Amino acid sequence: MKKMFIIVLFLLIGGLIFIAIRYQDKKVRKEFDLFYSSHLSGTIVKVDKYSRSANFVLNNNPTKFSFYPYIDKDLNNNEIFQYLVNPGDSVYKPAYSDILLLIKGNKVYSYTFQKNGN
């Protein structure tokens, strides 16, 4: 009886973990689709910094955009987007573009990003 309880508990916990992973994958894919399909041009008013993802809100759009920028020494000398960006900086990205431009003062940084679902 005790063995059966442990097996059921293990299956239940495994199922909950599986559901949580699927939910997170769908959420990340949905956030990327929104970011990738959007034309972005405006001033950043809010920034959230996480370990891998960058999240921001623009002055002309209340939507929170999320993406996973690559660090590239050829594009911007290894400047990490999450550590470089601040409210007041501007971004520009045409819809479905592979590059986001960060305009910081008189300097422009180019970022490519991870494409989820590919």
C-alpha positions in Angstrom: 0.0 0.0 0.0 2.8 2.4 0.9 4.6 1.5 -2.3 1.5 2.3 -4.4 1.1 5.7 -2.6 4.7 6.6 -3.5 4.2 5.6 -7.1 1.0 7.7 -7.4 2.7 10.6 -5.7 5.7 10.4 -8.1 3.4 10.3 -11.1 1.4 13.2 -9.9 4.4 15.3 -9.2 5.9 14.3 -12.6 2.6 15.3 -14.3 2.5 18.7 -12.6 6.1 19.4 -13.7 5.3 18.4 -17.3 2.3 20.7 -17.3 4.3 23.6 -15.9 7.1 23.2 -18.5 4.5 23.1 -21.4 2.8 26.2 -20.0 6.2 28.1 -19.8 7.1 27.0 -23.3 3.8 28.3 -24.7 4.2 31.5 -22.8 7.7 32.2 -24.1 6.7 31.3 -27.7 3.7 33.7 -27.5 5.9 36.5 -26.1 8.4 36.0 -28.9 5.7 35.9 -31.6 4.4 39.3 -30.3 7.9 40.8 -30.2 9.0 39.4 -33.6 5.8 40.5 -35.4 5.8 44.0 -33.9 7.2 47.2 -35.4 9.0 48.8 -32.5 10.0 52.5 -32.5 10.0 54.5 -29.3 11.5 55.5 -26.0 11.8 52.9 -23.3 9.9 53.9 -20.2 10.3 50.6 -18.2 12.9 47.9 -18.2 12.9 44.5 -16.4 16.2 42.7 -16.4 16.4 38.9 -16.0 19.3 36.5 -16.4 18.6 35.7 -20.1 15.6 37.7 -21.2 15.2 41.4 -21.6 11.7 43.0 -21.1 10.7 46.6 -21.8 7.8 48.9 -22.3 7.8 51.8 -24.8 6.3 55.3 -24.4 3.9 54.8 -27.3 2.8 51.2 -26.5 1.8 49.8 -23.1 2.6 46.2 -24.1 5.6 44.6 -22.3 7.9 43.2 -25.0 10.3 40.3 -24.2 13.2 38.9 -26.1 16.5 37.0 -25.6 19.3 39.0 -27.0 22.6 37.4 -28.2 25.9 38.9 -27.1 28.0 39.5 -30.2 31.5 41.0 -30.2 31.1 41.9 -33.9 27.8 43.8 -33.5 28.4 45.7 -30.3 31.6 44.7 -28.6 30.0 42.3 -26.2 27.8 44.9 -24.6 25.0 43.0 -22.8 21.6 44.5 -23.6 20.2 43.9 -20.2 23.1 45.8 -18.5 23.2 48.6 -21.1 19.6 49.6 -21.5 17.9 52.2 -19.3 14.7 54.1 -19.4 15.1 57.0 -21.8 17.0 55.0 -24.4 15.2 54.3 -27.7 14.7 51.1 -29.7 13.9 50.5 -33.3 12.9 47.2 -35.0 10.7 46.7 -38.1 8.2 43.9 -37.9 9.7 40.5 -38.6 13.2 41.9 -38.5 16.1 39.9 -37.1 17.8 43.0 -35.6 16.8 45.3 -32.8 18.6 48.7 -32.6 19.2 50.3 -29.2 19.8 54.0 -29.5 21.7 55.3 -26.4 22.6 58.9 -26.7 24.5 59.2 -30.0 25.5 55.6 -30.1 23.6 52.8 -31.8 23.9 49.1 -30.7 22.6 46.2 -32.9 21.2 43.1 -31.3 20.1 39.8 -32.8 18.1 37.5 -30.7 17.0 33.9 -30.1 14.1 32.8 -32.2 11.8 30.6 -30.2 10.1 27.8 -32.0 12.6 27.4 -34.8 
